[in-house]
Amino acid sequence: MAELYFFVPRDRIQDVVDCGLKLSEWYDREITLPGAPGSRIVLKAYLNPRDDRARYNDPNYKCIRLNVDLEYCKVADWSLYDLGREVPQLMQKYYESIVPLKDYRFGTYRVPEVLVFTSVLPEYIEVTGEVQDIPLLYEDSESIYLANQMEKHEELYRDSGNHLLYAFYVFLESKGQVVRYEDKDKKYAAFFARDGAEYTVLRIP
């Protein structure tokens, strides 16, 4: 069974506790899975309640925990779906990102969404407390995703993040927030804050 999280308006909690989550009523959207005939409606759930930051902090919503058979769960990269609505060629990448939940590796997607293809009966629903009563192993999916990306960068460049920091400070320079001084022979750059005495020295990539 998969342990998932879903947000319900507070005034509907009792309905859900009594009747469960009916797919036909609570579905998020209709999608066509690659290689599958026709389209299907899906619930959108989360691996971590903090992955839906807006509703997690909204007092009008309540988080519930679901236990769902893995057979009815797939994971997709919601970031690609969101971008794909504006950049159509990315929507195909979104569909290619869909994998069975049992095959998903945590930290692969920045905002993983769990597509649930079944209704959830009341006995498989639990209302969580104001503080999560089951410890979560990580802050949110975005944090573990970014940590993984940093780790990949370090494995490739072994520069303790110097490339990334250099690019970031060049960005700050473009915004007029820092002034850059470089010694190209020694391959060092110093970035000084315009509004203070703080500075950062980095290697030039």
C-alpha positions in Angstrom: 0.0 0.0 0.0 1.1 3.6 -0.7 0.8 6.2 1.9 -0.3 9.5 0.2 -1.6 12.9 1.2 -4.6 14.8 -0.2 -6.1 18.1 0.8 -9.8 18.6 1.4 -11.8 21.8 2.1 -12.4 21.8 5.9 -16.2 21.9 5.4 -16.0 18.6 3.4 -14.0 16.6 5.9 -16.9 14.8 7.5 -18.3 13.9 4.0 -14.9 12.3 3.1 -14.6 10.5 6.4 -18.1 9.0 6.0 -18.1 8.3 2.3 -14.5 8.2 1.2 -13.1 9.9 -1.9 -15.1 9.1 -5.0 -12.9 9.3 -8.1 -15.8 10.7 -10.1 -16.3 13.6 -7.7 -12.7 14.4 -6.6 -10.7 13.8 -9.7 -8.2 16.5 -10.7 -8.2 16.0 -14.5 -8.5 13.5 -17.3 -5.3 12.1 -18.9 -4.4 9.6 -21.6 -1.6 7.3 -20.5 1.1 6.4 -23.1 0.3 3.0 -24.5 -3.2 2.8 -22.9 -6.5 3.1 -24.8 -8.7 6.0 -24.0 -8.4 8.6 -21.3 -8.8 8.2 -17.5 -9.7 10.5 -14.7 -7.2 10.7 -11.8 -7.0 12.0 -8.3 -3.9 14.1 -7.6 -2.2 13.2 -4.3 1.3 13.8 -2.8 4.1 11.9 -1.3 4.7 14.6 1.2 2.0 17.0 2.4 4.4 20.0 2.1 4.6 19.4 -1.6 1.3 21.4 -1.9 2.6 24.5 -0.1 -0.4 26.6 -0.8 -2.9 24.3 0.7 -0.6 23.1 3.4 -0.5 26.6 4.8 -4.2 27.4 4.0 -6.4 27.1 7.1 -9.4 26.4 4.8 -8.0 23.0 3.9 -7.3 19.9 5.9 -4.7 17.2 5.0 -5.8 13.6 5.0 -3.6 10.5 4.7 -4.6 7.8 2.2 -3.6 4.2 1.9 -3.9 3.1 -1.7 -2.9 -0.1 -3.5 0.3 0.5 -5.5 -1.4 -0.9 -8.5 -3.5 2.2 -8.8 -0.7 4.8 -8.4 1.6 6.4 -10.8 4.0 9.3 -10.3 4.6 12.1 -12.8 6.6 15.3 -12.8 4.0 18.0 -12.2 6.6 20.8 -13.0 6.6 19.5 -16.6 2.8 19.5 -16.7 2.7 23.0 -15.4 5.3 24.2 -18.0 3.6 22.1 -20.7 0.4 24.2 -20.5 2.4 27.1 -21.8 5.0 25.3 -23.9 3.1 22.4 -25.6 6.2 20.5 -26.7 7.0 19.9 -23.0 3.6 18.1 -22.4 5.0 15.1 -24.2 7.9 15.1 -21.8 5.4 15.2 -19.0 3.7 12.0 -20.3 7.1 10.4 -20.7 7.8 11.1 -17.0 4.8 9.0 -15.8 6.1 5.9 -14.0 4.5 3.3 -11.6 4.9 4.5 -8.0 6.7 1.3 -7.1 9.4 2.3 -9.6 9.8 5.9 -8.5 13.0 7.0 -6.8 12.6 9.8 -4.3 14.2 13.1 -5.4 13.8 12.4 -9.2 11.1 15.1 -9.7 11.1 18.5 -8.2 7.3 18.3 -7.6 6.1 14.7 -7.9 2.4 14.2 -8.2 0.8 10.9 -7.6 -1.9 10.0 -10.1 -4.5 7.8 -8.4 -6.8 5.8 -10.6 -9.3 4.6 -8.1 -11.7 5.8 -5.4 -10.6 5.6 -1.8 -12.8 3.9 0.7 -13.4 5.5 4.2 -11.4 2.8 6.0 -8.3 3.8 4.1 -8.5 7.5 5.0 -7.1 9.1 8.1 -7.4 12.8 9.1 -3.9 14.1 10.1 -3.3 16.3 13.1 -2.2 19.9 13.0 1.3 18.5 13.5 2.0 15.4 11.3 1.6 12.4 13.6 3.8 10.2 11.4 7.3 11.5 11.1 8.3 12.5 7.6 11.8 11.5 6.4 12.4 14.8 4.4 11.2 18.4 4.4 9.5 18.2 1.0 10.1 16.7 -2.4 11.6 20.0 -3.7 14.3 20.0 -1.0 15.4 16.4 -1.8 15.3 17.1 -5.5 17.6 20.1 -5.2 19.9 18.2 -2.9 20.2 15.5 -5.5 20.9 18.0 -8.2 23.7 19.5 -6.1 25.1 16.1 -5.5 25.1 15.4 -9.2 26.9 18.7 -9.8 29.5 17.9 -7.2 30.1 14.4 -8.6 30.6 15.9 -12.1 32.7 19.0 -11.2 34.0 18.3 -7.7 34.2 22.1 -7.1 32.1 22.4 -3.9 29.4 24.3 -5.8 31.8 27.0 -7.1 30.3 26.9 -10.7 26.8 27.4 -9.3 27.8 30.2 -6.9 29.7 32.0 -9.7 26.6 31.8 -12.0 24.4 33.1 -9.1 26.7 36.1 -8.4 26.9 36.9 -12.1 23.1 37.0 -12.0 23.3 39.3 -9.0 25.7 41.5 -10.9 23.2 41.8 -13.8 20.6 43.0 -11.2 23.0 45.7 -10.0 23.4 44.1 -6.5 27.1 43.3 -6.6 30.2 44.6 -8.3 32.7 42.1 -9.8 36.5 42.3 -9.9 38.4 39.6 -11.7 42.0 38.4 -12.0 41.8 36.3 -15.1 45.4 35.2 -14.8 44.8 33.7 -11.4 41.3 32.8 -12.3 39.6 34.4 -9.3 36.7 36.8 -9.1 35.6 38.9 -6.1 32.0 40.1 -5.9 31.3 43.0 -3.5 27.9 44.0 -2.3 26.8 47.4 -3.4 25.1 48.2 -0.2 27.6 46.8 2.3 31.0 45.5 3.1 30.3 41.8 2.4 32.1 40.1 -0.5 32.6 36.6 -1.9 35.6 35.3 -3.7 35.1 32.5 -6.3 37.1 30.7 -8.9 36.4 31.6 -12.5 35.0 28.5 -14.2 
